[in-house]
C-alpha cells in the first residue's frame, strides 16, 4: 500500500470527450512530476479501484 511520506492533493477538472458517432463521456487527465516521484513511470501500468465516490490509482509493481 501507500508508503511514501509525501502527500499530494491535486484538484483537476473532469472534461467531456466526444467521439464521432459515439455518446459523450467524461475524461480525467493527470500529469506532473508528482506522478513519477510517487512510482508512476512513463508507459507503466496501473491498477484502478473504484468504490462509491472513491478512485484509487496504484502503479503496478510487477507488470505482466
PEVENLIN-V154800 format. One line per field, one symbol per residue. phi: phi as a letter, one per 30 degrees, with the letter a starting at -180 (. if undefined). psi: psi as a letter, one per 40 degrees, with the letter a starting at -180 (. if undefined). Layout:
phi->???
psi->???
This chain:
phi->.dbdddbccbcbcdccbcceibddbcbbcbakdedddcjcceidcbcbcbbehbbccbdddcdd
psi->ahehehhhhhhihhiihhiheiiiiiihhiiidddddfehiheiiihhhhihfhhhhhihdgi.
